[in-house]
Amino acid sequence: EYLPHHPEPTQAADADRIQPTINRIEQIQAQSPNRVFTPQPAARTILHNLQMLTGQDVTDDEVQNLYPDRRRHEEVQDGRLLSFFYTDATHVVLKAKEQLVERPHGHILRSGSARIPQDDGLSSTTHMAGIFHSHLTIGNTSFNKLLSITRTPFNIFKTSGLRVFIKQGATYHLLGMPSCYEIGLHSCRWRYKTDQGWIVVDAWVSPEDAAAFLSIEPDQAETFVILSNLVLGNHELDHQGHIDIDAQTATATLRPHAGTEMTQRYPDSVFYITTSEPAKVDHIGTDDELFTDHQSRGLPYLTFRTKPVQTFSLAITGSIVNAEQAKTLCKKYQAQPAHLQQDQQAGWSFWQSLGKHFHLSLPKTNPLCDKLNDIFYWYLHNAMVHLTIPHGLEQYSGAAWGVRDVCQGPFELLLATQHHPEAKQILLTVFAQQYEKTADWPQWFMFDRFATIQHPESHGDIILWPLKALAMYLEASHDFSILDIELPYTEIPTFVRSPTRSTMLRHVQRTIDAIESRFIPSTALSAYGAGDWDDTLQPAQSAMREHMVSTWTVALTYQVFQQLGTAFSQAGLHADEQRLLQLARRIKTDFNQHLLPGEVVSGFGYRHPDGWIEPIIHPSDTRTKIHYRLLPMTRSMIGELFTTEQVQNHLRLIESHLSFQDGVRLMNTPVSYQGGVRVLFRRAEESAHFGREIGLQYVHAHIRYIEAMCKIGQARKAYDAILQILPITIQDQVSNAVTRQSNAYFSSSDADVRDRYEAERLWDALRAGQVRVKGGWRIYSSGPGILINQIVSNFLGLRLSFDDVVIDPVLPKLLDGLHLTFAINEKPITVIYSIAGDAPVMVQSVTINGIEPGFTRDHNPYRPGGVRIPRGHFYPLLTDGTNRILVSLG
């Protein structure tokens, strides 16, 4: 029974509506058809008699022979080896583990060595179950696809992406689950153990060119069919692209249809799939190889069929901006094959350079050091995917920068690793996106020739993040000249650049004007607007936009104004400094008066017509019956808005109400679910799914908790909190964690429950660690970059601040003797930490190559601050060789 409007939640009684429809269907089926159809024979394809080739399990001896060097972080369950790390951060996964995980193992390959987005950057996604390339794009990861996406974790569609078949007579075997899967930063390898020997498949990308590769090496000569499902645009089957085949060189030239968004913005777009071994190719065609009668049906496939071979390789390349460059690349890889080992070495050199050769060591074994040495480089990779080719393994649409996101993870990563020119480029791009009319920003925007695609309505905190990023950049780079650069604005609703240009400083002044204009009447508290960081708590009622306050946004505003005011003071902009500091004082006064009833910070405040601000998410809250919210607590610590006593009070509340075995929760209990009816908050009350922010353990927020613990000097809490979210052998720290991929950032830790109702029933059991927790979406998040910044800048305590180098570690006693290998000012350093105790300690002395420079004490309202050494004193003490920096804490 069709109902045009059903305002109530679905209930059990609604099932009664199904029966009349079933009765009607049965009546129709019982009637004689009034038309007679003549069945036509279905076209037979190679998939009809398809057999899956699954790699056999490897023995312990075979593992030892394949991987003879030391294996790190071995993951074992019931006596079976599941995975481990090997050589340069390579992660090896055995078939036994893939059979256990809910989210299949995968990887996003990224070509080149750019640190900011490039039009000709190539990316490709691989999966363990025989998906050797998929979602292969050059440039925009939404609109510029060559190969299709794998849209199901169950490998149901056997032709998506690039697949490899073995042809044995009339039978085709599809390479599926391998015996083991090796994931490198620039490459993947599948090893198939069979009765006839091994088949090894490699997929990788060039560290220099927009190029991806495939190589196949069986022990015995085999005939292979390589099938590529083409998109040549945004969605599969949207348009018919142009395919030109040169049988002599075994090369396919692929161009998108003129009607695609890709061609309209990048008219020179062209891809090539080619080989340096055309003599080994028996046939190259389109979808004809799929059908047993070898007749094409015009389906979007490209096929290579080889002769019996023991080695074969393909190259995929192209360009969206320069067709001649694409042709040159094609000829390059026709002339000679790519060299996997050389590309791997060059790729590893890039990641080491990006991460300043980060490495930790201790005389004794320590789980955090060992895990960080591997996951650091994987999180570098994840952060650069987020910045340069935005998408993830689950969130495969993307291609845009969220203003809040790009001003956090990637930006913080670049500052922590001292890549200031790239951070500056992000700022210039983001500030040119500011709307001329409102001085605000979109929630997200595309940054290439698709830049007119953006979301103009943004949450109430978005306007703050460009200011915060600028303040961080000014402090780390000491480059005040950026304030004088003239930049355009963006027009609404066309989203094209405005002819109006203003200095960066004027952009900032207009932003501050806009923020102040949004204070709710008679206060210095920003109106909630369309929401804050927690996307699930967007206001359900329009009145909430103007009259509700997010306490987290208020704390963030205070921090941003303080940081930017300090930067303006350093720049000599004293009038702007004083304005910001005056606003910050007003915010602090109103925060304490309105948002801290009973000395417990509220999650929100709602201003009534009489001026009373009602606390929401607070022990006195009778609306939501939720008492504590994490974000305003941690941000008020990070931003120095709390007093020391308030810090201690809220630290106890976090420990008592928000700390779970797998990390801190956003609130002490979930928003009540009543079948999707919204009252206060949109997604939190509408969504039937219990995960990500709705599940309340969102790793990004947990990382900010780590930052807060470093701020207040809680070294052991920071140490334990880092271990809680590292995916490598996570059960060592989180006993109720479900097995998951070990080398990818997961964005949340989600309770393993069937629905929202079960989540509410089992909440206390979850707090006690009696409910299993699963890893959420992978890779696509600002979290990896933020965590790297916390580790380098706050936990290990090495950062730049205006004219000084700051050394301010927050390390527990168990890391006494820790050695950090890193670089500063392009000089290699080894920092050696001597830690006297676990109580909040401070840096007592610093020695650089045997010389003790003078220092001043850094300001911290909650603990003794670190030391500030002028760059002009610090840098001259460094040599081009080994530099030993001894840091004594006591």
Summary of the structure (lengths in Angstrom):
residues: 890
radius of gyration: 28.9
end to end distance: 74.2
largest distance: 98.1
contacts: 3128
relative contact order: 0.08
helix: 34%
strand: 26%
